[in-house]
Amino acid sequence: MLKLKRQIIDKIRDISEVSELREYLQSAIELEHATVPVYLTGMFSLKQAQNVEAGNIVRSVVIEEMLHMSIACNVLNAIGGSPQINKPDFVPTFPGPLPMGVGEDRGLIATLAPLTKEQVKTVFMAIEEPENPIDIPVTSLLQADANYATIGEFYQAIIDKIVQLGEGIFTGDPSRQLADTKWFPTDELWAVTNVDTACRALKLIVEQGEGSSKSPTDEEGELAHYYRFAEIYYGKRLVKDASSPVGWSFSGEPVPLNPEDVYNLRHNAKAQDYPEGSVARRYADQTNYTYSSLLNSLHHTFNGEPQQLDHAMGLMYELRLSVQKMVTIDLGNGEFAAPPFQYVATNV
């Protein structure tokens, strides 16, 4: 998983007031969201009906990142907080570090770029690297360092602090909890109302992201994000293999990533990169507006209007349609137009 400064873990352990814990849960929400534009850019760079397996892998991770963001919002609401999602600084600046300076001192720069094996290895897999990646023969991208911790440790510190502070911190309005079975299964998203439900929810985030030191899968048998992305990098499905020392190998069905079927999107695009009045600028402004409207809708969803989730899902579909058209715009210099993922003011 992602690496962050160990001082953050130490600060969580020193927390004595629930108000301080709320701040770190807000940071968790921002962190879970921050990976979404990175992964979506890669996914949308794939030409339609091409590189289908790779696209499905990225899409599966995006859905779980949205689940993790929802879980963090539920926990924050449960302890009397209010998730802040519709604000300009909720969205990271690309290229750059992720929230809480994650990866900043380790050379990890989050970028909006097409899906290539280099992007998968240096960004996607670096973001999702577990504390002890299994050599399948996947090797560690980031060397162990006592000054840094994984996001798994970050969440464990929050879990420990919730247990320490006890049931008395759960003062939030239960009606603000999101447990929508239409979009997420009940064994992945549930109402958080006490220590037990909060700890189980946060542990799910870690399991889906990291797996364990002995298995690349979570308790449901699904591959952790790191190993899913490794399937794209190695070009093969990760399967159980009795002949392998670790019981797994990248020897399953092919996971092709044909560069000819990937749009060479402009890296780290901004709306202002495109001339006023151009088709690319029109789509950039439109996607920014839809993306920001989506964040506004999610803000309302997690601040007392859970029924807004249906509207948010509709905006996600609208965003997908807009971006799919945008990435086909040839800029005439070997590049294609790319979605900027910038926050703008909206009336939604």
Phi, psi and omega in degrees: 000179180300151178255141176218164183296135183295340178301330179295318177298316180298321180294321178297319180295335181271359183298137176238345182240142181297332180299325178290322179296324178301322181298320181285330175290325173297319177297323178296319178299314180296322181292316180297322178289325189300332180283341187297311177300325179297311182288322180296321179300315177298316182296316183285347177285347180281128177298143186301137179069014178239154180049044189298316182298315179298317179297320179295324178297311181297317180300319181298324179288319179302315180301318180288329175295322176294323175298315181297321176298319179295319178298313180298322177296317178300317181294318179298316177298322183297329181259024172087013178267180178222108179303133179250107187243329184262067177218149185305319184279004172290333182264126179294162171266129180249136359282154179168181179286164176273171181309150183067018180069022182301124177079355187299317183268005181247007179085005178276115177244119178284127183230150172264109188208164178297163179278106175233166178296326178295315178297320179298315184286312189276341180242299185300308182288328177294321178297318188263005185300128177287170180298321180229080180298140180281135180280100188242002026254044178299130179253155182294132178277333183235122182291149180298142182210124183297342181276356184233154180228160177272166175293334173301318177292325177301311180292324179296323177296321177294317178301313180300320181290323176299316178299317182294316182287332171083185187297337184295343181278351184272078184253003184287158179286118181301336181291346178274359180282139177257119177217060187273108183285350178291325186252330180227140180292155184293340179272006177237331179225120181219166178293134178258118184226351183202183183301314184297310183293327178291314183293319178296321180294315181290327177295328178297321178302314182295315182298316182290329181278319190253332193072218176223174180289346182252340183219143177279003183248163173271188184295336180271001179086007178275139178297139173294159186305317182304315184283332173296315179294326178297330176298322177293315183296315182275347176076016181217149174291143176275121184228160175294139186213108183296337181276351180273141179301332181256003176083003180221154173204157175274075184227015181275205181298151180297146171238082186289145171227088183278113182302332181292342180254026177237125176292133177280078184291149173299132182284138173049050185295149172234151180303323183289354174292336186258137183301142175305135178087350180283159178298319180298319180293321179299316179290324178298315179295320180295315181292323176298318181294316180294318179299316180291323175297323177298315178297321177298316181295320177294324177300314178295322180304317184264011177232051171098000180232064184300338178293346178291349182299324178300318178295320179298318179295324175297321178292326176299318179294318178298320178297317180300315180298318181295315182291322179300326176283320184298318186290352177271357182280113180281121181278355175083004180235024183089358180248158174242154182296145182230148178292137184277332184053056176250145178276130177228160178291137178224169176252018180259000000 
